[in-house]
């Protein structure tokens, strides 16, 4: 594909300004042309190429596969807006598709693009495994090396540092103690929305994913394999 079409940004700007069923129903053709069809084309193009970076990566070019549903789950949310304001594409590792697996993430809004690698948040069991891996001498040093390798490739943000206090019962060497404050592990970069409209967007994504892949590779090997 030659970049996301103008309909993508028209739809995303529209749903952000008019997050209601009446607008969505009236603009369903724009949703199909700007969200569904280019999303499928992008996943079908980049998915096989991602296997050169991470052979076990999985993808499915359909809605509720690699393409996130536009509908929001509002059952337990104070925010009752029915629709997401972004196009989310997910390439995961493991036999079962899930957002709780290490992977590669493309997030497109009307005004910006975010590319991410890793796991945004850990469940209780995975969080404990992550912390045990940090304090273990071998895997802990491997984490420091993975993060250093990513930072050497570019100005990538390392997340998800969410705690202010160290968890009880865990301590380790100063070079990796900070990671005990994390409850997820990602590497990401923000780009202008115009990047997604350019013909080389798939190649740009692949370059950033190759640069940040050490994070996901470490998570697969040490935490969520």
Long-range contacts (C-beta under 8 A, 24 or more apart in sequence): 1-38, 1-41, 1-42, 1-45, 1-202, 2-199, 3-196, 3-197, 3-198, 3-199, 3-200, 3-201, 4-34, 4-38, 4-42, 4-108, 4-196, 4-197, 4-201, 5-33, 5-34, 5-38, 5-197, 6-34, 6-197, 7-33, 7-34, 7-38, 8-34, 8-35, 8-38, 8-87, 8-108, 8-196, 8-197, 9-34, 9-110, 9-193, 9-197, 10-34, 11-35, 12-85, 12-86, 12-87, 12-108, 12-109, 12-110, 13-110, 15-70, 15-83, 15-84, 15-85, 16-85, 16-109, 16-110, 19-81, 19-82, 19-83, 19-85, 20-82, 21-82, 24-70, 24-82, 24-83, 31-70, 35-70, 35-87, 36-63, 36-67, 39-63, 39-66, 39-67, 39-87, 39-89, 40-67, 42-89, 42-106, 42-201, 42-202, 43-67, 43-89, 43-91, 45-202, 46-91, 46-202, 46-205, 46-206, 47-91, 49-202, 49-206, 50-91, 50-104, 50-206, 50-209, 53-206, 53-209, 53-210, 53-213, 54-93, 54-104, 54-213, 54-216, 54-217, 56-93, 56-94, 56-220, 57-91, 57-92, 57-93, 57-103, 57-104, 58-91, 58-92, 58-93, 58-94, 58-95, 58-97, 59-91, 59-92, 60-97, 65-97, 66-90, 66-91, 85-109, 85-110, 93-216, 93-220, 93-224, 94-224, 100-126, 101-224, 102-215, 102-216, 102-219, 102-220, 102-223, 102-224, 103-216, 104-209, 104-216, 105-188, 106-205, 108-193, 108-196, 109-193, 110-193, 111-193, 112-190, 112-191, 112-192, 112-193, 113-190, 113-191, 113-192, 113-193, 113-195, 113-196, 114-188, 114-189, 114-190, 114-191, 115-188, 115-189, 115-191, 115-205, 115-208, 115-209, 115-212, 116-186, 116-187, 116-188, 116-212, 117-186, 117-187, 117-188, 117-209, 117-212, 117-213, 117-215, 117-216, 118-184, 118-185, 118-186, 118-187, 118-212, 118-215, 118-216, 118-219, 119-184, 119-185, 119-186, 119-219, 119-223, 119-224, 120-159, 120-160, 120-184, 120-186, 121-160, 121-183, 121-184, 122-183, 122-184, 122-223, 126-223, 126-224, 127-183, 129-222, 129-223, 129-224, 130-182, 130-185, 130-223, 131-167, 131-170, 131-180, 133-222, 133-223, 134-170, 134-172, 134-176, 134-179, 134-180, 135-170, 135-171, 135-172, 135-180, 139-218, 139-221, 139-222, 140-172, 140-173, 140-176, 141-176, 142-218, 142-221, 142-222, 143-176, 143-179, 143-218, 143-222, 144-175, 144-176, 145-214, 146-214, 146-215, 146-217, 146-218, 147-187, 147-214, 147-215, 149-214, 150-187, 150-211, 150-212, 150-214, 150-215, 153-211, 153-212, 154-189, 154-208, 154-211, 155-189, 156-187, 156-188, 156-189, 156-211, 156-212, 157-186, 157-187, 157-188, 157-189, 157-190, 158-185, 158-186, 158-187, 158-215, 159-184, 159-185, 159-186, 159-187, 159-188, 160-184, 160-185, 160-186, 185-215, 185-219, 186-215, 187-212, 187-215, 188-212
